[in-house]
Amino acid sequence: MKRILMAVTGLVALVLGGLALPQPASAATTLIYATFKGDAAADQELWIYQSTNGGTTYNVLYDTNFRGPTGVLRDPSIIKRGSTYFIAYTWQSWTTNSTYFAVARSTDLLNWTNIATVPSGISSTRFTWAPEFYIEGTTVNIIANVAQTTCSNCFRPYVYTAQNSDLTSWSGPQQMWGLGFNHIDAYVVKSGSTWHSFVKNETTKYIEHWTSTDRLTGGWINQGTLWASGYEGPSLVRLDDGRWRIYIDKYTNGGIWTATSSDLNTWTGLSAVGCSGCRHGTAIPR
């Protein structure tokens, strides 16, 4: 009887294998989202949210109360290196001159320590805003957006490169040549041999998609605008099914919105994200 059962079991397995039955879907990506909440003094601090459904709904994980050395934290960009989390952030309000951005670290997402203040390195700097991490291989970069007093709010993106593994020392700026005039909030990912930048045109208030097959700091070509005017702070995360999810901040009154793409070129329509109070920030897999 035992031999018969084993034979039947083997036959069933063989038949089912030949039918190529669909496999169960993998679990949704668990994401954390680092953000701040607004322009009021009490809202310019680091909040960490978590999503267990692939990034369409978030709940508060920690109100860290971390504000950095100036008491102001905005636009946090988060990465994880080994067991340590890092954020880069704007450290002045949007009405206050700022010639630096800052970097902090944590091992538990709750307790944060500032480890670097990085000067823009650009003469006559008025604002240094929205530093975003971009990692390629073992190289850690931050793309920050700098406006000069000589050209009111005429932002340009610049690349700063970490000089050590602790991310406490940074190079001077390298301009991202060709990536538009008066563009801000540049967020870059690479797919294959192509760099993709999603950036806000500060004049038209549209999110634009630019690509380069030359290098990070040059050769950028405008691929057009996305969705409607009135969004900023684009950031992207790769989901466990291979799709890309983008987040953008409807800064006028609408919170965080999202869309997805399988190739970074064609996107779904926008839908609102359940993330109460969230503003310009970034998400990573936990």
N, C-alpha and C positions, 0 to 999 in steps of 0.2 A: 504493500500500500504506500509506504514511504517513497519507493522508487517511482510509482505512478504519479504521486503528487508532485514530485520534483520534475518529472518529465512534462506534466501539464503546465506547471509554473514556467518552465523554460520556454515552452511553445507560446504561451501567452505573451511573455516578454518579447520573444522574437517577432510575433505578429504586431504587437503594439509599436515596437521599434520601427518596423517597416512602414507603419502608418504615419510616422513622424508627428505624433500627437503634439499639440501646442504645449509649451512649458508655462508654468505659472509665472505671472508678471513679477518682476523684482520689486522689492519694497521701495516705497517712495523715498527720494533723497531727503535726509534730515539736514536742514540748513540752519545756520545762525545768521542773523542780520544785525549789523552794527549801525547805529543811527543816532541822531539827536532829534529834538522835537519841535524846535521853532526858535523865534527871535527873542522871546522873553528871556530874561537873565536865568530864570529857573529851568528853562528848557535847553540851554546850551551846555549839555553834559552828555556823557556816553550812556546809551541804553543798548542792551543786548536782547534781541528777540530770538525765538526758535520756531521753526516750522517742521512738522513731521509729515506733511502732505505734498512735498515737492516744491514748496515756496509760494503757494497761493494764499495761505493763511498763516499768520504768525501770532505768537503769544509772548508776553514779557518773560524773559528768563532772569535778567538782572537790570535793575536801575543801579548802575555802579557808583553814581555820584562823582565820577571822575571828570574833572574839568581842566586838567593840565595846569601849568604854571601861571597862566594868565587868568584863570577862572572862566575861560570860554573854550568850548569844544564844539566844532561843527564839521560836517562832511566827512565822517570817519571812513577810512578804507582799511579793511581787515585782511590779514593773511595768517596762515599757521605754518611755522617752520619747526619740524620735530614736535615737541610737546609744548612749544611756546607760541602764543598769539602776539601779533604786532598790529598796531594801528598807526596810520599816518592821518593827520587831521589839521584843519584850519584852526588857528588859535586866537583869532580876533573876530569880533562881530563884522557883519558885512558893511557897516558904516565906519569902521575904524581902520586906519592905515595898518598894514601888516607886511613886514619885509621878511618874515620867516614862516616856515611850517614846522610841525613837531611830529615826533615819533615816540610811541609808548609801547610797553610790553606787559604781558600777563601770562601766568601759567594756569589760571582758573577762570578767566573771563570776567571775574568780579573785581579783583584787586589789580590796579594798574600803576605802573611807574614810568614817568617820562624819562627817556634815555637819550634823546637828541633834539636839538633845535637847529634847523637847517636854513641858513640864509638863502635868499633868492639868488644872490650873486649878480643881479641885474641892476644897473645904475638907475637911479630915480624911481625905484620901486614904490608903487602906491599900495597894491594889493598882491598877496600871495595866497591863492585859494585852492581848495579842493584837491589836495595831493592824492594821487591814486597809485597803488602798487601795480607794477607790471613785472612779472618774473619770467625769465627765459633761460632755461637750463639751470645753472647754478648762480646766475646773475640776478640780483634784486635791484629793480629800478623803481623810482617814484616819478610820476608825471605830475608836475604842478603847473598851475596857470597863473601867469604874472601879468599885471597891468602896471604901466608906468605913469608917473605924474605928467609926463610930456605928451601923453595921448590918452585922454580921459576914457578909462574903462576899456582900452583897446587890448584885450587879453591875448596872450600867446602861450602855447604849451611848451614846457621845457622838461627835459629828462635829467634826473639826478640818479647816480649809481652808487650803491652801497660799496664801501671800501673795506668792510670786514664782515664776518659772519654774524656779529652781534648787532649789526645795523646801527651802530653808534657813530659811524663816520661816513660822510657822503661827499661825492665829487661836486664840482661846480656844474652849472647848467649847460645843457646842449639843446639848442632850439630844434623843434620838430618842423623843419623847413617844409613849406608847401601846405601845411595843414590849416589853411584859411586864416584870414585876418579877423580879429575880434571874435575868436572862438575860445570857449571855456568848457571845463568839466570833461576833458578828453579822457576816455577810458579805452584801453587797448587790450585786445586778445590776438593770439596768432593761431591760424589754422593752416596746416601744411606749410607752404612757403609764403603765405600772405599774411601781412599784418592788417588788422581791422581796427579802426578807431571810430567810436561813437562819441559825438561831441555836440555841444550846444552852440549854435550860431547866436551870439549875444545880440546881434542886430535884428534878425528875423524871429528869434525865439523858437526856432525849429531844432529838433535833433537831426543831425546829419550823419551819414555813413561814409567814411573815407577808407581807402585801401592803399597799401603800398606793397610792392614785391621787391623793392630795392633795399630798404633798411628802416629801422624804427625812426630814425631822425630825418628822413627825407623821402622824396619820391611819392608823396601822397596825392591821390586822385579822388575827387568828390564823386561818390556814387549816387548822391541825391538825398532828399529829405525823407523823414519817416513820420507818419501819423500827422497830427495837427500841431499848430503852433501853441506854445505855452507850457512846455515841459523842459526840465533840466536834470542834471545829475545822473546821466545814464551809468549803469553798472551791469555787468554780466556775470553769470555763474553757469558752469557746465553741470547738467543733471546726469544721474546715473544711467539714463537711457540714451545718452549721447546728444540730446538736444541742448540748445542754449536757451537760457531764460534771461531776459533783460528787464531791469527795473528802471523806471524813470519817475521823477518827482513832479507832480502837477502842482507847482509851487504857489499858484494863485489861490487855490482853495480845495484841491482835490486829492491830497494824499499820494500814496505810491500806486503806480500802475505797472502792468507787466504784459509781455508778449513772449512767444517762443519761436524758435527757428531751428531747422536741422542743418542749415548751411551758412548762417550769418548774413545771407542776402535776401531771403524771402521770409517775411514775418507774419505771424497771425495778427489779428486785431488786438487792441489793448483791452484789458479787463482790470478792474480795481482789485488791489491786494488787501486782504483783511489784516491790517497792521496798524492798529489804532495809534495815531499820533506820529507815525514814522515820517521821516523826511529823507533827504539825500543821504545815502549810505551804501553799504555793500554787503553781499551775502557770500558765504563759503560753505562747503560741506562740513559738517561737524565731525 
